[in-house]
Amino acid sequence: MTIHPAPTDAAPAEAFKAGMALLAGAVTIVATDGPGGRAGFTATAVCSVTADPPTLLVCVNAGSSAAPAFAANDQVTVNVLTPDQAAVAQAFGGKTPMAARFGAGWVPGSSGAPVLEGSLVVFETRVVERKRMGTHDVMFCRVCAVHVSSATPQAAVWWNRAMRTLA
Amino acid sequence: MTIHPAPTDAAPAEAFKAGMALLAGAVTIVATDGPGGRAGFTATAVCSVTADPPTLLVCVNAGSSAAPAFAANDQVTVNVLTPDQAAVAQAFGGKTPMAARFGAGWVPGSSGAPVLEGSLVVFETRVVERKRMGTHDVMFCRVCAVHVSSATPQAAVWWNRAMRTLA
């Protein structure tokens, strides 16, 4: 094993990122609409918190172009992607202007936040709490509705700096 | 798509769990040792929060047998498993008594918390904050050291109620 010791209290950011590149994560698009405008970004930092009440969390870079909308809006969707939707992950992960990200397939969910048709799963949520940690805000999201695809499940996963398929 | 509407403010726990089963997650063992004793559990609810300072989070069921040790100890490791370590995930995920979980391959890390040799990645951390959310505690963990395996990377992923391999 390559050991990166801790000369100070914290590991170097580079070692942290190299390690995190090997932590597999589902590829999702986190989206919002409301008074702060429509926005979305590709995220793998999404996880379940508790089923009672149903709650998940999402980490958002507070310096990103999407951040102001997520700070202003409480209605947020988490769209879990299939391998067929890889191009959407690309559009929402780069420098594409926000207005150009939302192409075909997006419809308003019951809360008004955007839902991507054909997703493996969509969670419609309401942000109940936000917590700043370093460069990121952690959004705790109460899940109001869940849409599960009726197709044979396939998932897009980000691991070792590339997109992978689970089927 | 099967739509589970929200008659109240929250989706039914069953719909939430069915959706979450399709959110892929890396299989990890989260472990601790210290004044509260040695403990560990299998977790997929682990994600990166910020690289500055390097921080990840872990959700722990506050009602689990491992929870008291994690409430008392600040030294925590996150051991990201390879497919070869599936039996370890089994041992730490069920009703196995805590003392019987730690078999061969566990060594004390630099902080004293247990490190599983042969893991894909090990993050040695110190809990800097805990936050209760429903049935779970979210532990925010400052990463002090990162160990990356020098073997060809392979990852164990939990998805659609089964273990999968990424390579």
Interface residues (C-beta under 8 A of the other chain):
Chain A: M1 T2 I3 H4 P5 A6 D9 A10 A11 P12 A13 A15 F16 K17 A18 G19 M20 L22 L23 A24 G25 A26 T28 T44 A45 V46 C47 S48 V49 T50 A51 D52 P53 P54 T55 L56 L57 C59 V80 S110 E117 L120 V121 V122 F123 E124 R126 K131 M133 G134 T135 H136 V138 F140 R142 V143 C144 A145 V146 H147 V148 S149 S150 P153 A155 V157 W159 N160 R164 L166
Chain B: M1 T2 I3 H4 P5 A6 D9 A10 A11 P12 A13 A15 F16 K17 A18 G19 M20 L22 L23 A24 G25 A26 T28 T44 A45 V46 C47 S48 V49 T50 A51 D52 P53 P54 T55 L56 L57 C59 V80 S110 E117 L120 V121 V122 F123 E124 R126 K131 M133 G134 T135 H136 V138 F140 R142 V143 C144 A145 V146 H147 V148 S149 S150 P153 A155 V157 W159 N160 R164 L166
